[in-house]
Amino acid sequence: MSVGKSAELTKVSTSGPARYSRHTSYAAGVLTREEKMAFYTYRVRLYHLFDVFGTDARFYQHWNTEYDAAKRIFGDNLEGLNIRNALHSQHSYLYRHSQHSVYDGLSTASDLGNLLHADRLAKDPTQDLKMTVFTYSIVPRGLYFSETGAAFFQDFMSKHAMHANRSTEVMFSGEFRLIQDERHNGQWHLLIDNNSGTYAPKKEDLHKLKEAFERNFPDLIVSALDREDPYLKEIRAQTKAVEQDVAAHQTQPLTLFGDIEKTEEGVLHAHDHSGHACEV
């Protein structure tokens, strides 16, 4: 049985544009030029998900029973319950609707590129977009994701389980990069993978992932790669070096959950006091 509302099979849009919402949170304990550091999470209501992945959750990607962290998250004990409560609180907080939330539709690769990279390219048009990584989970209600960064994700037991609202299975999960590919005249190119320890999607199902994005964004170049792909591993190594350099220059740790502690008592406290409305 699935855990979490985001795993429920409900009516999903079957025609575009893909509606999205962008939710804004602010890092606690840090000010940059007297402004809080913004952190975004995104939900995109992808269509044709049932056409691609089917409607029977038994054939989705179940949590990885060989992964120690996943065993703790989904364990049938008090610790597992506490961790799942914390993940639900984090999901509710990061995907809450507020005056800062943005809503619109995506029909083309350019729409997606502008949503994710317009601001950063305006600041630095020459930056290497391969170094910007997003962590995602796809459930029947859509694609949930955020930028991956060592600075923000220190408080997470599992990024993928958080995005999936602690669902016991997902349609797919992993990481992706969206780049402007010089080899294809600057077209937007999605490099998406199955790099998720919590769910460990099968590489044999990567073609479904590719199809889902191509159906939603026909002009988007999509490469669905296995986590062990040599090119992907090379990029991950480069990204890790950049993240380590950023972390080394942090003057203080950043946290998105100033009142959520890693102890079991803190987990229960956060769950009991989470009153944020969230549509999942």
SULTA-V426939 format. One record per helix or strand of 2 or more residues. SS is the DSSP state (h for helix, s for strand). FROM is the first residue (numbers start at 1). TO is the last residue. If there is no record, write none. Layout:
[[SS	FROM	TO] [SS	FROM	TO]]
This chain:
[[h	5	7] [s	18	32] [s	35	44] [h	49	53] [h	57	59] [s	61	62] [h	68	73] [h	78	94] [s	102	106] [h	109	123] [h	129	131] [s	134	139] [s	142	147] [h	153	155] [h	159	163] [s	169	170] [s	172	181] [h	182	184] [s	187	193] [h	203	216] [s	221	225] [h	230	248] [h	264	272]]
